[in-house]
Structure formats: structure tokens, C-alpha cells
């Protein structure tokens, strides 16, 4: 499903070696620039890493102006492509004007949301100096990368919440019972969905259990998690 | 004759839905229900492929956990995986025949335990690409005729069109983006189901029943309603509990909750409250042939 260069990138990510990730991603995906912006603790998306100066500037412009496929993608959770920014006169006029004025070598943007249902953690943006559509392999590789980054950052990485690399493969995250348990936990703990999922994964990790098993126990009401993660003395596991 | 009439009604209904700004999951679910009626099968479900090449159920004729689990078992094995990989449909698979079911014994056992005897899997095709599968089950030893098989494939084709016709923000009507959107929409619904199940202290199946009933009664897209539940724009006390869900307090809740809900509403209240004004109501579908079951 994914190409070998991207598989190598994902392996690096899993091994916890995200140095120069942006440059490596750009090369693997065959594009001129890559930028990642994350939504941290309720604030709007902020650029975390990028490759190519132009890509970094455009990323900044988009979120400063609040205009562009990146902010739209982050807000709606939908993939967005701007195959030719200069020809696109309808959408994002300020962004287009700024790019033209600064003579930035960015002509096309492709945005992939880092989302899991209603949880949006950010957006991955690919940039090219030439207009046009992505090739099918580029598109599916970018999707796979976005899914892997979603899993990575939902594990708390990058936000400084948990230093250890997360080993949950994206597939494990994509289970109905995991999403149901996330919803249930968010009510039990009175926290947003992303934090509920973080707790769920932290519990699975701490008890070395598969995520879906823990989720099934929550959905089956065999397990409840206590509202405060810091009160570790309180039993986290209660049979009913 | 009666069947032809139903068939016509179904196609009119589905075609009608495709013109509107439709909710893909809701449409696929209607389509699954119609499959059960038209093909005289016991259950139907629609699975879509994710970027990793795994199948996920996004809609079913009967949204119970047991049936959904049967679809979810096929993320890596089963007749739907075969249909996806080969691009060819396979009907009239005898689940009781050990030779037939040998390649995916785990799935076959689970299907039999759920009472199913025969299954069918048809690919969701778009040009030379397969984007998912339509899966049918019967509890009796009845088989699809050639004509019925063609009809089943037609339903699978409609499902494909529905997935690829969703109106997204995209300028390019990219197939991957459409697929991803349908899959992600399903996740939103699962998350909302969890929230409602916890609030009501009930099962996720009943939570879904309540969610869907409210969406249909108020002409809302189930996806929009799910989003509203998740980000708190909709007071979930507005959603009537489906029949059979007791308005009893959660076992772990303090005594006070026997009278008032956590939001402060009486738990047994079905008093009409102001309509949520944040959600865009769809205009009623004109001439919809009949109410969804």
C-alpha cells in the first residue's frame, strides 16, 4: 500500500528518531516542501516542523492570516488540495496575494488533516513549486504518513506529554470499540476526546494490554478509569 | 410484481438522496436496509478500505455490536477481503462447509455462532479499483439467483457512487479523500455513541438507536448531530432515550442522580425543549417513499 521510502520514514518514526523528519518526508513523498502544524492544548494550530524555507513561510502565513487550505483542513478535518494557488482566485485571496508579493516558490499545497473522528490534532501540508495534482502513490503515502503522525501525536508525543515512542500501530487505533470507549471515557473523566484517548492508551500501555481489549472492557463496563490520572494510589481498575 | 415496485421505489429513493447534500453513512445504512428487503437476506453491511488496505464496516442494516464485530473480523480475512483482493464478487458461500470456509475459519465460526448459514460478498468497484465490499448474510439455507446477484452488484455500485459523490471541500473529487471522509465520519459517530451510552448508562447499540431516531425525526444529518453531541452544542437530554433504556441512575452515581441527570434534568423527562439552533436542519425530503424502519 505504501512505498518503500515512506515505509523507512514510518520505521524511523516508530523507533523514535524524528530528527530531520520533514526533509526525509519531503524526499520520500517526492515534493518540494513539507510542514506540520499541531493543535496543542486548545490553541490554534502552530507550526512544529517544516522543510524548505518557503514551506515554513507559507505555513506561517496561512495560520497568521487564518486563511488557506491548511487552516481549513485543520478546522474541518477534510483533506484539501490547492493544485494551483495562483489560478485559484476564489479561495484564500490574501494568502495568494502574500505568496505572489513575496515571490515564494510555492504553487501548490496539499493538506492532510491529522484527525481521528472528531479529534483534530493538526495538519500535514505538502508543497510544490509546480502546479498540478499529486500522483496516486504520493496521495496514499501522504495519507499513511498523516495517519502515522496522528497516532504518534495522540500518544502525547511532540506535545511533551510522554517522552517514550508510542508503539500503537495506526490500525489498532482504528477500531469501533476504541472510538466508543473514547466517547465513554470523555464523559466519565469530564475531558475532551483527545485526552480521553490519551488516558485509554496510557492505561493500555501501563498494563501492557492491547488497546482494543482495554477499550472493550470500558465499553462492556468491566473497567472504569478514575477521573484524576495523578491519583495512582486509587485503584484504576474496578470490577462491577 | 410487488418486488419490482419496491425495487423501483428503492432506486428512486437512493437517486433522490444522491442529489441532496446527503450524509454518506446514513445513505449507506438505508442502502443496507434495502438490500435486506429486496434480496431477502437477514443482514447487510458495507465495508470500505482504509489507506493501509484494511476493511472497515461503515454501515449495516442492523447496527448491533455482534453483526458489526462480524464485519470487523474481516479487516484481514474473510469473503470481503477476497472480494476486495480479487475484485470479483462471490455469492452463495456455504458457511457450514468446512472446505469452503477453511481460509477464514475464525470468521466462519463467528458467523455461524451468530446464526448465519450463507454469506455473499460483492466488490465496490470504481473503474479498475476496488474501494470496499458489500456483505450479505442469511440465517436460512437460501441462495441468490443470478438475477438477485446482479441486483446485489447494482446495490454495491450505488454504494460506491454514494461514497464518491459526497460533497466535500475538495476541488478535486479525489477518491482517496472521499473514502477517508466516509471512514472518518463513521468514527465520529462511534465517538458520539460512546458519549451517549455513558450519559444514559446504556449499551452503544441503544445509543446509536437513539442518535439515529433523533437525527431522522429532526431532519439532521447523523454526522452533524454526532459532532453537536461531541462538542456539547446539543444538550443530549434533548435526545429521547430509545424504548427499553431505563431512565435509571448509573450504578456508580451518587443518590441524587436518581432524580436528576448529571446535566440537572429529570432523568425521565421527555418534555419538549427549545430546538438547538446551531445545527443546520435539512429540508424535508419530498416524496420520500416510506419511513425508515
Contacts between the chains, C-beta under 8 A, distances in Angstrom:
chain1	res1	chain2	res2	distance
A	1	B	51	6.7
A	1	B	52	5.7
A	1	B	53	4.4
A	2	B	51	8.0
A	2	B	52	8.0
A	72	B	169	6.5
A	76	B	169	6.2
A	77	B	184	6.4
A	78	B	168	5.3
A	78	B	169	4.9
A	78	B	170	7.1
A	78	B	177	7.3
A	78	B	181	6.3
A	79	B	168	7.7
A	79	B	170	6.6
A	79	B	174	7.1
A	79	B	176	7.7
A	79	B	177	4.2
A	79	B	180	6.4
A	79	B	181	7.6
A	80	B	169	5.8
A	80	B	170	6.4
A	81	B	170	6.5
A	81	B	171	6.4
A	81	B	172	5.6
A	81	B	174	7.1
A	81	B	177	8.0
A	82	B	171	7.3
A	83	B	171	6.9
A	83	B	172	6.7
A	88	B	171	7.7
A	115	B	184	6.2
A	116	B	184	7.6
A	116	B	187	6.1
A	117	B	184	6.3
A	117	B	187	3.2
A	117	B	188	4.4
A	117	B	190	6.7
A	117	B	191	4.7
A	118	B	187	7.8
A	118	B	188	4.9
A	118	B	191	5.6
A	118	B	192	7.8
A	118	B	226	7.4
A	118	B	227	6.0
A	118	B	230	4.5
A	118	B	231	7.2
A	119	B	191	7.8
A	133	B	172	6.1
A	136	B	176	7.8
A	139	B	174	6.9
A	139	B	176	5.3
A	140	B	51	5.7
A	140	B	176	6.3
A	143	B	51	4.1
A	143	B	176	6.1
A	143	B	180	6.5
A	144	B	51	5.0
A	144	B	52	6.7
A	147	B	51	6.1
A	147	B	52	7.3
A	170	B	52	6.8
A	171	B	52	6.1
A	171	B	54	6.1
A	171	B	75	7.7
A	174	B	50	6.6
A	174	B	54	7.5
A	174	B	56	6.7
A	174	B	183	8.0
A	174	B	187	7.6
A	175	B	72	7.2
A	176	B	57	7.7
A	176	B	68	6.2
A	176	B	72	6.4
A	176	B	190	5.1
A	179	B	187	5.1
A	179	B	190	3.5
A	179	B	191	4.9
A	179	B	194	6.7
A	180	B	190	5.2
A	180	B	191	7.4
A	180	B	193	5.5
A	180	B	194	4.0
A	180	B	197	7.0
A	180	B	204	5.0
A	181	B	194	6.2
A	182	B	191	5.8
A	182	B	194	6.1
A	183	B	190	7.2
A	183	B	191	4.3
A	183	B	192	6.3
A	183	B	193	6.4
A	183	B	194	2.2
A	183	B	195	4.1
A	183	B	196	7.7
A	183	B	197	7.3
A	183	B	198	6.9
A	183	B	230	7.5
A	184	B	194	4.2
A	184	B	195	7.1
A	184	B	197	5.9
A	184	B	198	4.1
A	185	B	194	7.6
A	185	B	198	7.9
A	186	B	194	7.5
A	186	B	195	6.4
A	187	B	194	7.8
A	187	B	195	5.5
A	187	B	198	3.8
A	187	B	199	5.9
A	188	B	198	6.1
A	193	B	191	5.9
A	193	B	230	6.6
A	219	B	194	7.4
A	219	B	197	7.7
A	219	B	204	6.2
A	224	B	252	7.1
A	240	B	251	6.7
A	240	B	252	7.4
